[in-house]
Amino acid sequence: MISTVAIGSAALGAWLAAPFVAMGRRGTVDDRTRAAMREEGLRVRAIHRAHRREALVAAATVTIPAPRGAEHDALPQRSVLVGV
């Protein structure tokens, strides 16, 4: 009888402690919701920054004139001595 009461008490204690252990490990539902909202906000801001950088790079490449003339058309040639 005593062992049944002890096993029942241990099971009841574990059942009552399980939500608190889970909250300690993973946080509450509100904590996880706030973290997800914060992460989404950071992701949106990162996307905005990336779009802005992309626009700045596109604007910079348009304003830089390309070199003109035959001397700029060909790539420089380097001679490589093999086996020396």
N, CA, C and O of each residue as an XYZ file, in Angstrom:
336
protein
N       0.819     -1.187      0.000
C       0.000      0.000      0.000
C       0.866      1.255      0.000
O       0.600      2.200     -0.743
N       1.909      1.261      0.841
C       2.772      2.430      0.943
C       3.535      2.638     -0.368
O       3.721      3.772     -0.809
N       3.973      1.544     -0.987
C       4.700      1.687     -2.247
C       3.779      2.221     -3.345
O       4.235      2.970     -4.208
N       2.515      1.859     -3.334
C       1.555      2.369     -4.307
C       1.357      3.861     -4.110
O       1.291      4.619     -5.078
N       1.263      4.284     -2.851
C       1.110      5.713     -2.551
C       2.374      6.467     -2.958
O       2.280      7.571     -3.494
N       3.524      5.910     -2.721
C       4.785      6.558     -3.073
C       4.912      6.667     -4.598
O       5.323      7.707     -5.112
N       4.565      5.609     -5.312
C       4.630      5.645     -6.779
C       3.615      6.641     -7.319
O       3.917      7.391     -8.247
N       2.429      6.655     -6.756
C       1.395      7.609     -7.179
C       1.809      9.043     -6.901
O       1.569      9.929     -7.722
N       2.422      9.280     -5.760
C       2.886     10.630     -5.419
C       4.009     11.071     -6.349
O       4.048     12.223     -6.781
N       4.910     10.166     -6.652
C       6.012     10.494     -7.571
C       5.469     10.798     -8.968
O       5.929     11.731     -9.626
N       4.505     10.020     -9.411
C       3.915     10.255    -10.727
C       3.173     11.585    -10.756
O       3.273     12.334    -11.728
N       2.436     11.876     -9.704
C       1.721     13.146     -9.617
C       2.703     14.312     -9.578
O       2.476     15.336    -10.222
N       3.784     14.162     -8.830
C       4.800     15.210     -8.768
C       5.449     15.440    -10.125
O       5.673     16.582    -10.525
N       5.752     14.355    -10.833
C       6.347     14.490    -12.163
C       5.359     15.134    -13.125
O       5.752     15.948    -13.960
N       4.081     14.781    -13.018
C       3.056     15.354    -13.888
C       2.890     16.847    -13.617
O       2.682     17.629    -14.545
N       2.983     17.241    -12.347
C       2.856     18.654    -12.002
C       4.119     19.442    -12.362
O       4.028     20.629    -12.677
N       5.281     18.812    -12.322
C       6.535     19.507    -12.586
C       6.850     19.607    -14.074
O       7.632     20.470    -14.474
N       6.269     18.754    -14.895
C       6.596     18.718    -16.327
C       6.387     20.060    -17.031
O       7.267     20.468    -17.789
N       5.274     20.768    -16.824
C       5.124     22.061    -17.510
C       6.179     23.086    -17.091
O       6.629     23.887    -17.910
N       6.566     23.060    -15.838
C       7.567     24.013    -15.368
C       8.951     23.701    -15.938
O       9.719     24.609    -16.253
N       9.256     22.429    -16.065
C      10.523     22.023    -16.675
C      10.534     22.426    -18.148
O      11.544     22.916    -18.652
N       9.411     22.219    -18.838
C       9.325     22.589    -20.248
C       9.452     24.106    -20.407
O      10.130     24.567    -21.326
N       8.822     24.885    -19.539
C       8.938     26.348    -19.607
C      10.361     26.795    -19.325
O      10.843     27.756    -19.925
N      11.031     26.109    -18.421
C      12.416     26.457    -18.134
C      13.341     26.162    -19.301
O      14.288     26.910    -19.544
N      13.079     25.085    -20.024
C      13.941     24.710    -21.149
C      13.631     25.499    -22.403
O      14.551     25.991    -23.056
N      12.367     25.637    -22.760
C      11.998     26.252    -24.039
C      11.404     27.642    -23.893
O      11.281     28.359    -24.886
N      11.038     28.039    -22.695
C      10.373     29.315    -22.498
C       8.866     29.140    -22.638
O       8.386     28.110    -23.111
N       8.143     30.149    -22.225
C       6.695     30.076    -22.319
C       6.262     30.332    -23.756
O       7.073     30.709    -24.602
N       4.998     30.127    -24.017
C       4.466     30.382    -25.354
C       4.637     31.862    -25.696
O       4.963     32.202    -26.834
N       4.421     32.736    -24.722
C       4.604     34.168    -24.956
C       6.056     34.503    -25.271
O       6.329     35.322    -26.148
N       6.984     33.877    -24.564
C       8.409     34.108    -24.839
C       8.771     33.679    -26.261
O       9.488     34.390    -26.966
N       8.275     32.519    -26.675
C       8.576     32.030    -28.020
C       7.922     32.911    -29.082
O       8.493     33.131    -30.150
N       6.708     33.419    -28.782
C       6.030     34.303    -29.732
C       6.799     35.600    -29.890
O       6.996     36.076    -31.008
N       7.238     36.178    -28.771
C       8.019     37.415    -28.840
C       9.325     37.206    -29.587
O       9.727     38.060    -30.378
N       9.992     36.086    -29.351
C      11.244     35.797    -30.055
C      11.015     35.647    -31.553
O      11.824     36.117    -32.353
N       9.920     34.996    -31.941
C       9.622     34.837    -33.360
C       9.303     36.180    -33.999
O       9.720     36.436    -35.129
N       8.575     37.041    -33.302
C       8.252     38.362    -33.837
C       9.509     39.204    -33.969
O       9.675     39.927    -34.951
N      10.390     39.113    -32.991
C      11.650     39.863    -33.036
C      12.506     39.375    -34.203
O      13.094     40.180    -34.925
N      12.575     38.054    -34.388
C      13.348     37.484    -35.487
C      12.774     37.925    -36.829
O      13.526     38.246    -37.749
N      11.463     37.943    -36.945
C      10.848     38.375    -38.198
C      11.143     39.850    -38.469
O      11.391     40.236    -39.611
N      11.116     40.674    -37.418
C      11.449     42.089    -37.579
C      12.888     42.282    -38.018
O      13.175     43.132    -38.860
N      13.792     41.500    -37.453
C      15.199     41.588    -37.852
C      15.380     41.142    -39.297
O      16.175     41.723    -40.036
N      14.641     40.109    -39.698
C      14.741     39.612    -41.067
C      14.210     40.656    -42.053
O      14.797     40.855    -43.116
N      13.108     41.320    -41.708
C      12.546     42.350    -42.589
C      13.522     43.514    -42.732
O      13.724     44.027    -43.832
N      14.125     43.929    -41.621
C      15.107     45.021    -41.689
C      16.327     44.622    -42.506
O      16.878     45.445    -43.238
N      16.752     43.377    -42.389
C      17.899     42.907    -43.179
C      17.562     42.909    -44.667
O      18.410     43.240    -45.496
N      16.342     42.543    -45.004
C      15.931     42.558    -46.406
C      15.898     43.988    -46.927
O      16.315     44.248    -48.055
N      15.402     44.922    -46.107
C      15.383     46.332    -46.517
C      16.805     46.846    -46.744
O      17.066     47.552    -47.718
N      17.728     46.487    -45.838
C      19.116     46.921    -46.000
C      19.724     46.332    -47.275
O      20.459     47.013    -47.991
N      19.415     45.075    -47.552
C      19.950     44.434    -48.756
C      19.414     45.112    -50.014
O      20.161     45.327    -50.969
N      18.130     45.448    -50.020
C      17.563     46.138    -51.180
C      18.207     47.511    -51.354
O      18.481     47.935    -52.477
N      18.445     48.197    -50.249
C      19.065     49.517    -50.331
C      20.490     49.410    -50.872
O      20.892     50.202    -51.725
N      21.265     48.416    -50.370
C      22.628     48.215    -50.873
C      22.608     47.864    -52.356
O      23.443     48.339    -53.125
N      21.655     47.033    -52.751
C      21.552     46.652    -54.148
C      21.267     47.880    -55.019
O      21.834     48.022    -56.102
N      20.392     48.758    -54.544
C      20.085     49.974    -55.302
C      21.300     50.892    -55.365
O      21.563     51.504    -56.400
N      22.039     50.991    -54.267
C      23.234     51.833    -54.260
C      24.301     51.294    -55.210
O      24.956     52.064    -55.912
N      24.473     49.983    -55.234
C      25.457     49.379    -56.133
C      25.032     49.580    -57.579
O      25.856     49.895    -58.438
N      23.742     49.397    -57.846
C      23.251     49.594    -59.211
C      23.438     51.045    -59.638
O      23.810     51.308    -60.781
N      23.185     51.989    -58.735
C      23.367     53.403    -59.065
C      24.843     53.725    -59.267
O      25.190     54.525    -60.136
N      25.708     53.113    -58.478
C      27.144     53.390    -58.590
C      27.704     52.838    -59.897
O      28.571     53.464    -60.506
N      27.231     51.696    -60.330
C      27.754     51.126    -61.571
C      27.281     51.911    -62.781
O      27.954     51.917    -63.812
N      26.153     52.564    -62.677
C      25.653     53.359    -63.794
C      26.449     54.646    -63.922
O      26.684     55.110    -65.038
N      26.866     55.230    -62.817
C      27.531     56.526    -62.861
C      29.019     56.427    -63.181
O      29.619     57.433    -63.560
N      29.628     55.272    -63.045
C      31.055     55.131    -63.330
C      31.215     54.885    -64.827
O      30.701     53.890    -65.338
N      31.903     55.749    -65.530
C      32.053     55.545    -66.973
C      33.029     54.404    -67.256
O      34.000     54.197    -66.528
N      32.750     53.688    -68.312
C      33.627     52.596    -68.722
C      34.815     53.176    -69.461
O      34.658     54.183    -70.152
N      36.008     52.585    -69.349
C      37.171     53.080    -70.068
C      36.980     52.917    -71.575
O      36.382     51.941    -72.027
N      37.481     53.862    -72.337
C      37.343     53.854    -73.792
C      38.709     53.663    -74.448
O      39.736     54.045    -73.888
N      38.708     53.081    -75.613
C      39.943     52.947    -76.365
C      40.359     51.505    -76.515
O      39.938     50.639    -75.749
N      41.184     51.254    -77.503
C      41.621     49.898    -77.819
C      42.529     49.339    -76.729
O      42.536     48.133    -76.479
N      43.291     50.215    -76.082
C      44.207     49.708    -75.046
C      43.453     49.146    -73.846
O      44.013     48.358    -73.084
N      42.184     49.539    -73.664
C      41.397     49.028    -72.538
C      40.549     47.831    -72.929
O      40.016     47.139    -72.061
N      40.417     47.579    -74.225
C      39.560     46.480    -74.662
C      40.195     45.113    -74.415
O      39.495     44.166    -74.058
N      41.481     44.999    -74.595
C      42.161     43.713    -74.446
C      42.598     43.528    -72.991
O      42.966     44.483    -72.306
N      42.548     42.289    -72.547
C      43.028     41.984    -71.203
C      44.550     41.925    -71.223
O      45.130     41.523    -72.232
N      45.201     42.308    -70.153
C      46.662     42.226    -70.143
C      47.118     40.772    -70.205
O      46.558     39.902    -69.538
N      48.131     40.528    -71.007
C      48.660     39.189    -71.182
C      49.940     39.036    -70.374
O      50.849     39.862    -70.461
N      49.996     37.978    -69.597
C      51.220     37.691    -68.847
C      51.829     36.433    -69.409
O      51.133     35.446    -69.645
N      53.113     36.466    -69.621
C      53.772     35.260    -70.101
C      54.167     34.419    -68.901
O      54.721     34.920    -67.923
N      53.881     33.176    -68.994
C      54.195     32.250    -67.904
C      55.220     31.264    -68.418
O      54.981     30.569    -69.406
N      56.350     31.199    -67.758
C      57.401     30.250    -68.147
C      57.162     28.952    -67.398
O      57.169     28.925    -66.167
N      56.953     27.896    -68.131
C      56.657     26.598    -67.529
C      57.953     25.810    -67.426
O      58.710     25.719    -68.392
N      58.200     25.253    -66.274
C      59.353     24.390    -66.076
C      60.640     25.121    -65.832
O      61.704     24.506    -65.904
N      60.602     26.414    -65.545
C      61.846     27.154    -65.326
C      61.989     27.399    -63.846
O      62.967     28.009    -63.413
